[in-house]
Amino acid sequence: MPEFSQNKPLKRLMLNMPPSYGKTETIARTFIPWALGNNPYRKFIYISYSDDLGRKINKQIRELMKSSFYRSIFNTPSFIQENSSEFILKQGGGLFVTTLKGAITGFHADSILIDDPIKVSNMKSKKERDFINENFKESILTRLQDSNSNITILMQRLGDDDLCGFLLNERFFNKEIIEQWKVLKMEALNKEKTLYKIGKFSYEREANEPLFMKKHDLEGLEALKAQMGDDEFFTQYQQEPQASEAGFFVLENFKTIPSFEMKEQKEYIFFDGAIAINARADNRALVVVGVENHGENSVRYVLKNCFYGIWDEMQTCEHIIETLINYPNARVYMESEGGGLILHRLLQREIVRVNENLKRQNKPLINNIIEVYPANRKISKVEKIKAMRAYYNSGALVFLNQAFGLNQIKKELLSFNPEKPFRKDDCIDALASCIAHKDTLPPAPLNVPLQKSGRSVYRSGWNI
């Protein structure tokens, strides 16, 4: 980290740390009074997600600066103005607290400190995210005292499109502006040995050394990851944000339909397998899709169910067989790669066993056609998923409103980023395979002439 050891003022600094690891204590309760003790002429703006938190911080800083402990280190401060949102010292320095939703007028600062600008719960709202990001660009940058003033952002990462992600995105800022930001990422658990060096201070952190051992040791971090899930843990604790809404598939075009709107369909089951079945493996996914004629010379794909999980081979067979029983007319497709051939042989044996039980109960036997096909090497998984966008945007791909796994499908679609593929995309991969396959066709339309023996033969149908 040589750029942090140079004796140059840092005008743009991002510090990313896990939640409840002392961010507010570091940037507000201790740094601001220390800085004003050394330079009472310096003006600060402190920004957080909450007005109440800002007022609380303001009060705590003033109480510390008035304490005998503080006076034993620095000169006794002289306040000429103080209230719940600001204070001003005799020398002209001071503090103003606000949020990125609040107006900042009449106050310019040498240092703007931004501490977790948005609540975790508000990150789910694109409107909230956009408001915070745009307000930073339109308001915060105009509040700097001069060209040497500093902006420091101290926050846990919450997603690709949080404030840090916004400021580092070349879609919104040119490369020269982005490179002004110095980024220090503090992972709860580092993968490799890391040397931290700031001025004369240096610390070598060993690989797999917890950042805050007294709060979370190695076992505690593993337990936390198991509770939170990989996506949230890697975003908030490892500062490696996973996309929540990447913008390739937009929420406005996610259309659900009730079952009574479906027409005559051919049903297909597509299976996406995972090579490994450990806790870090991808999901195995099973989608049921109905294909129907929709409008003039048009086809519509309806996702009817999606089952997914980290299953072993026997669990996978159980889920497939249960789906076959529920969809007896569906044709099944499995890729041969990723153990598909072995799974197919195991599935055939399990179907025989289940059919013998069904036969004894006088129930219909499983007789779905199951095809194992080679993956298309001419098109990547990402390109295959990208090809769904035209169907998604035009209404040719819709989702049954009572479908199992609907939220997982939505999550994977909205987070899909072709430039940074989302690791958990197994459900939409299976869906994309269905749409891309040459055999997934709707029923032959009614009243369309069929060529036979040199003359036209019409299929009859109801006129309603």
C-alpha angles and dihedrals in degrees: 000000000000093000090066094053097057118105093240127115113259105229096178121030133168120192114186117194136160119266118277093013095123102276096142092042089052102043101032120015096044109018099050097051090042091051093047090048089057096038116018090179093068120105123213135194114198116197127188136156093261134058089205092055091049093052090047092052091048091053094047093049092051091048091051093048091051093049125107088237091060093044090053089062105031135025117279106273119234115216116202094175133015135164138143094287104036149004132201127203126217090253091057100256124116148118137282119189126201144131131253086254093056128083118256109200133153095014127096123184141205089210128028111195117195115194116188096325096196134040118245091240092053092056088080089067116080088196091057093046094049092047093053094045096046093045089055091053096044102036115019097053090056092056097067116117096220144332092288095054119120137231116197121185116195112182147128112253112253103177146324090282100047118115094278092047090049093051093048095047116109090208089072105027134032120248095256092057092046093051090059088073116090108206124203112185116196108195119199087226121019121211097207138032108277132196116211114196127173115166108310092343119095135167129182112212115202122229113275092013112147113239095225106023095180091056102037124008121191093275091047092052092050090050090048091052091051090052097044100037126238097279098054094039095051091046101046103026104029095035090231102126120214115211118257098178113005095174099237091104109029124211093232091068096049098111124188125192134195118245094251090065092062119103132204106312145184110226127220133185118205123189127204112195132201121220095215127044102195123119092272095048125114119262122264107232135200121189129189113206130183117206118202142167109260122184125329112337091341136122130209127202116208119195103217101175141353123198120186142163146123097282133169119228096272093047089048091053090049092054093046093048092049089052092048090053091051093045105036094166096049121113113225127219126190128178114238092221123084093040094310095139093051092045090050092055091047090048092053091055092048092049090054090051093047093045091055089055092046091050092055089052093049090242127141114276125237107258104157116146109246119197127190111204134181118251116256104251092188093073127044125226090252093052090047091054091045089056089064092067095084090052092045096048095044098048093251087119116051136160130234106243093227096044117139111241094023094138092051091051090049092048093051093046096048093045096046111120116177091202092052107022114215111241093222101060101119097118095051089043089059090046091050090050089055094051093045096048115105094222099056100101134150123246115285105271119251122252092023114133115248117206112237131155092346095301136088119259118192127212111226122228143169119273108214 
